[in-house]
Amino acid sequence: MIQKNARKISSQEESEKSSRIYNNVINVAKNEEFTRMLKFVAKHGVGFKPTPYHEIRMKYLKQHVEKTNLMLEEYKLFWKKNDCIIIDRWMD
């Protein structure tokens, strides 16, 4: 009886998983960016090598850090103007 219920649950879980996968595939296929990506790959042919993950990650991380530092500069000017300081350690 327990095995039968376990198989039934497993079957239900598999059905739910396959349904989610199907829905994701359908949503991706409708996505304009996906279509543009496929056209790009087709245009460049079989030998096309995508940019490595690390290279993409580092490019956008650096941009984000620069943007954050620019925002921080505005705060630093405000702090300086208003005599604010950041205490990075406790002193007795």
PyMOL CGO cylinders between C-alpha atoms (Angstrom):
from pymol import cmd
from pymol.cgo import CYLINDER

trace = [
    CYLINDER, 0.00, 0.00, 0.00, 2.81, 2.44, 0.94, 0.3, 1, 1, 1, 1, 1, 1,
    CYLINDER, 2.81, 2.44, 0.94, 4.72, 1.67, -2.26, 0.3, 1, 1, 1, 1, 1, 1,
    CYLINDER, 4.72, 1.67, -2.26, 1.56, 2.19, -4.29, 0.3, 1, 1, 1, 1, 1, 1,
    CYLINDER, 1.56, 2.19, -4.29, 1.02, 5.62, -2.65, 0.3, 1, 1, 1, 1, 1, 1,
    CYLINDER, 1.02, 5.62, -2.65, 4.70, 6.49, -3.14, 0.3, 1, 1, 1, 1, 1, 1,
    CYLINDER, 4.70, 6.49, -3.14, 4.42, 5.64, -6.85, 0.3, 1, 1, 1, 1, 1, 1,
    CYLINDER, 4.42, 5.64, -6.85, 1.25, 7.72, -7.08, 0.3, 1, 1, 1, 1, 1, 1,
    CYLINDER, 1.25, 7.72, -7.08, 2.96, 10.71, -5.41, 0.3, 1, 1, 1, 1, 1, 1,
    CYLINDER, 2.96, 10.71, -5.41, 6.02, 10.23, -7.56, 0.3, 1, 1, 1, 1, 1, 1,
    CYLINDER, 6.02, 10.23, -7.56, 3.83, 10.11, -10.65, 0.3, 1, 1, 1, 1, 1, 1,
    CYLINDER, 3.83, 10.11, -10.65, 2.04, 13.29, -9.58, 0.3, 1, 1, 1, 1, 1, 1,
    CYLINDER, 2.04, 13.29, -9.58, 5.35, 15.04, -8.93, 0.3, 1, 1, 1, 1, 1, 1,
    CYLINDER, 5.35, 15.04, -8.93, 6.68, 13.97, -12.30, 0.3, 1, 1, 1, 1, 1, 1,
    CYLINDER, 6.68, 13.97, -12.30, 3.53, 15.22, -13.97, 0.3, 1, 1, 1, 1, 1, 1,
    CYLINDER, 3.53, 15.22, -13.97, 3.86, 18.60, -12.22, 0.3, 1, 1, 1, 1, 1, 1,
    CYLINDER, 3.86, 18.60, -12.22, 7.54, 18.83, -13.16, 0.3, 1, 1, 1, 1, 1, 1,
    CYLINDER, 7.54, 18.83, -13.16, 6.89, 18.05, -16.79, 0.3, 1, 1, 1, 1, 1, 1,
    CYLINDER, 6.89, 18.05, -16.79, 4.06, 20.59, -16.81, 0.3, 1, 1, 1, 1, 1, 1,
    CYLINDER, 4.06, 20.59, -16.81, 6.38, 23.29, -15.42, 0.3, 1, 1, 1, 1, 1, 1,
    CYLINDER, 6.38, 23.29, -15.42, 9.09, 22.41, -17.93, 0.3, 1, 1, 1, 1, 1, 1,
    CYLINDER, 9.09, 22.41, -17.93, 6.56, 22.51, -20.78, 0.3, 1, 1, 1, 1, 1, 1,
    CYLINDER, 6.56, 22.51, -20.78, 5.25, 25.91, -19.64, 0.3, 1, 1, 1, 1, 1, 1,
    CYLINDER, 5.25, 25.91, -19.64, 8.80, 27.27, -19.34, 0.3, 1, 1, 1, 1, 1, 1,
    CYLINDER, 8.80, 27.27, -19.34, 9.70, 26.06, -22.83, 0.3, 1, 1, 1, 1, 1, 1,
    CYLINDER, 9.70, 26.06, -22.83, 6.55, 27.64, -24.26, 0.3, 1, 1, 1, 1, 1, 1,
    CYLINDER, 6.55, 27.64, -24.26, 7.27, 30.92, -22.46, 0.3, 1, 1, 1, 1, 1, 1,
    CYLINDER, 7.27, 30.92, -22.46, 10.86, 30.94, -23.69, 0.3, 1, 1, 1, 1, 1, 1,
    CYLINDER, 10.86, 30.94, -23.69, 9.75, 30.25, -27.25, 0.3, 1, 1, 1, 1, 1, 1,
    CYLINDER, 9.75, 30.25, -27.25, 7.43, 33.29, -27.07, 0.3, 1, 1, 1, 1, 1, 1,
    CYLINDER, 7.43, 33.29, -27.07, 10.19, 35.49, -25.70, 0.3, 1, 1, 1, 1, 1, 1,
    CYLINDER, 10.19, 35.49, -25.70, 11.50, 38.03, -28.22, 0.3, 1, 1, 1, 1, 1, 1,
    CYLINDER, 11.50, 38.03, -28.22, 15.01, 37.88, -26.73, 0.3, 1, 1, 1, 1, 1, 1,
    CYLINDER, 15.01, 37.88, -26.73, 15.14, 34.11, -27.29, 0.3, 1, 1, 1, 1, 1, 1,
    CYLINDER, 15.14, 34.11, -27.29, 14.23, 34.59, -30.95, 0.3, 1, 1, 1, 1, 1, 1,
    CYLINDER, 14.23, 34.59, -30.95, 16.86, 37.31, -31.34, 0.3, 1, 1, 1, 1, 1, 1,
    CYLINDER, 16.86, 37.31, -31.34, 19.44, 35.03, -29.72, 0.3, 1, 1, 1, 1, 1, 1,
    CYLINDER, 19.44, 35.03, -29.72, 18.65, 32.18, -32.12, 0.3, 1, 1, 1, 1, 1, 1,
    CYLINDER, 18.65, 32.18, -32.12, 18.90, 34.51, -35.12, 0.3, 1, 1, 1, 1, 1, 1,
    CYLINDER, 18.90, 34.51, -35.12, 22.26, 35.79, -33.85, 0.3, 1, 1, 1, 1, 1, 1,
    CYLINDER, 22.26, 35.79, -33.85, 23.64, 32.27, -33.42, 0.3, 1, 1, 1, 1, 1, 1,
    CYLINDER, 23.64, 32.27, -33.42, 22.32, 31.22, -36.84, 0.3, 1, 1, 1, 1, 1, 1,
    CYLINDER, 22.32, 31.22, -36.84, 23.90, 34.29, -38.45, 0.3, 1, 1, 1, 1, 1, 1,
    CYLINDER, 23.90, 34.29, -38.45, 27.33, 33.49, -37.00, 0.3, 1, 1, 1, 1, 1, 1,
    CYLINDER, 27.33, 33.49, -37.00, 27.25, 29.80, -37.87, 0.3, 1, 1, 1, 1, 1, 1,
    CYLINDER, 27.25, 29.80, -37.87, 28.35, 26.59, -36.25, 0.3, 1, 1, 1, 1, 1, 1,
    CYLINDER, 28.35, 26.59, -36.25, 31.79, 27.81, -35.13, 0.3, 1, 1, 1, 1, 1, 1,
    CYLINDER, 31.79, 27.81, -35.13, 30.36, 30.64, -33.01, 0.3, 1, 1, 1, 1, 1, 1,
    CYLINDER, 30.36, 30.64, -33.01, 31.80, 30.65, -29.50, 0.3, 1, 1, 1, 1, 1, 1,
    CYLINDER, 31.80, 30.65, -29.50, 29.86, 32.62, -26.90, 0.3, 1, 1, 1, 1, 1, 1,
    CYLINDER, 29.86, 32.62, -26.90, 31.60, 34.96, -24.50, 0.3, 1, 1, 1, 1, 1, 1,
    CYLINDER, 31.60, 34.96, -24.50, 32.62, 33.02, -21.37, 0.3, 1, 1, 1, 1, 1, 1,
    CYLINDER, 32.62, 33.02, -21.37, 30.43, 33.42, -18.29, 0.3, 1, 1, 1, 1, 1, 1,
    CYLINDER, 30.43, 33.42, -18.29, 33.26, 34.85, -16.19, 0.3, 1, 1, 1, 1, 1, 1,
    CYLINDER, 33.26, 34.85, -16.19, 34.03, 37.55, -18.75, 0.3, 1, 1, 1, 1, 1, 1,
    CYLINDER, 34.03, 37.55, -18.75, 30.38, 38.66, -18.93, 0.3, 1, 1, 1, 1, 1, 1,
    CYLINDER, 30.38, 38.66, -18.93, 30.03, 38.53, -15.15, 0.3, 1, 1, 1, 1, 1, 1,
    CYLINDER, 30.03, 38.53, -15.15, 33.14, 40.61, -14.55, 0.3, 1, 1, 1, 1, 1, 1,
    CYLINDER, 33.14, 40.61, -14.55, 32.15, 43.23, -17.14, 0.3, 1, 1, 1, 1, 1, 1,
    CYLINDER, 32.15, 43.23, -17.14, 28.77, 43.87, -15.53, 0.3, 1, 1, 1, 1, 1, 1,
    CYLINDER, 28.77, 43.87, -15.53, 30.12, 43.58, -12.00, 0.3, 1, 1, 1, 1, 1, 1,
    CYLINDER, 30.12, 43.58, -12.00, 32.70, 46.29, -12.75, 0.3, 1, 1, 1, 1, 1, 1,
    CYLINDER, 32.70, 46.29, -12.75, 29.99, 48.51, -14.25, 0.3, 1, 1, 1, 1, 1, 1,
    CYLINDER, 29.99, 48.51, -14.25, 27.83, 48.00, -11.18, 0.3, 1, 1, 1, 1, 1, 1,
    CYLINDER, 27.83, 48.00, -11.18, 30.72, 48.79, -8.82, 0.3, 1, 1, 1, 1, 1, 1,
    CYLINDER, 30.72, 48.79, -8.82, 31.48, 51.98, -10.77, 0.3, 1, 1, 1, 1, 1, 1,
    CYLINDER, 31.48, 51.98, -10.77, 27.83, 53.03, -10.62, 0.3, 1, 1, 1, 1, 1, 1,
    CYLINDER, 27.83, 53.03, -10.62, 27.71, 52.31, -6.89, 0.3, 1, 1, 1, 1, 1, 1,
    CYLINDER, 27.71, 52.31, -6.89, 30.92, 54.27, -6.29, 0.3, 1, 1, 1, 1, 1, 1,
    CYLINDER, 30.92, 54.27, -6.29, 29.49, 57.26, -8.18, 0.3, 1, 1, 1, 1, 1, 1,
    CYLINDER, 29.49, 57.26, -8.18, 26.39, 57.18, -5.98, 0.3, 1, 1, 1, 1, 1, 1,
    CYLINDER, 26.39, 57.18, -5.98, 28.60, 56.87, -2.92, 0.3, 1, 1, 1, 1, 1, 1,
    CYLINDER, 28.60, 56.87, -2.92, 30.58, 59.95, -3.94, 0.3, 1, 1, 1, 1, 1, 1,
    CYLINDER, 30.58, 59.95, -3.94, 27.40, 62.04, -3.66, 0.3, 1, 1, 1, 1, 1, 1,
    CYLINDER, 27.40, 62.04, -3.66, 26.90, 60.77, -0.13, 0.3, 1, 1, 1, 1, 1, 1,
    CYLINDER, 26.90, 60.77, -0.13, 30.53, 61.41, 0.77, 0.3, 1, 1, 1, 1, 1, 1,
    CYLINDER, 30.53, 61.41, 0.77, 30.19, 65.03, -0.35, 0.3, 1, 1, 1, 1, 1, 1,
    CYLINDER, 30.19, 65.03, -0.35, 27.05, 65.35, 1.76, 0.3, 1, 1, 1, 1, 1, 1,
    CYLINDER, 27.05, 65.35, 1.76, 28.78, 63.78, 4.76, 0.3, 1, 1, 1, 1, 1, 1,
    CYLINDER, 28.78, 63.78, 4.76, 31.78, 66.07, 4.38, 0.3, 1, 1, 1, 1, 1, 1,
    CYLINDER, 31.78, 66.07, 4.38, 29.55, 69.14, 4.10, 0.3, 1, 1, 1, 1, 1, 1,
    CYLINDER, 29.55, 69.14, 4.10, 27.57, 68.11, 7.21, 0.3, 1, 1, 1, 1, 1, 1,
    CYLINDER, 27.57, 68.11, 7.21, 30.56, 66.87, 9.25, 0.3, 1, 1, 1, 1, 1, 1,
    CYLINDER, 30.56, 66.87, 9.25, 29.47, 63.22, 9.19, 0.3, 1, 1, 1, 1, 1, 1,
    CYLINDER, 29.47, 63.22, 9.19, 31.90, 60.36, 9.56, 0.3, 1, 1, 1, 1, 1, 1,
    CYLINDER, 31.90, 60.36, 9.56, 31.72, 56.61, 9.21, 0.3, 1, 1, 1, 1, 1, 1,
    CYLINDER, 31.72, 56.61, 9.21, 33.06, 54.71, 12.18, 0.3, 1, 1, 1, 1, 1, 1,
    CYLINDER, 33.06, 54.71, 12.18, 34.35, 51.35, 11.05, 0.3, 1, 1, 1, 1, 1, 1,
    CYLINDER, 34.35, 51.35, 11.05, 35.41, 50.05, 14.48, 0.3, 1, 1, 1, 1, 1, 1,
    CYLINDER, 35.41, 50.05, 14.48, 34.46, 50.55, 18.06, 0.3, 1, 1, 1, 1, 1, 1,
    CYLINDER, 34.46, 50.55, 18.06, 36.83, 52.56, 20.25, 0.3, 1, 1, 1, 1, 1, 1,
    CYLINDER, 36.83, 52.56, 20.25, 36.65, 52.87, 24.07, 0.3, 1, 1, 1, 1, 1, 1,
]
cmd.load_cgo(trace, "trace")
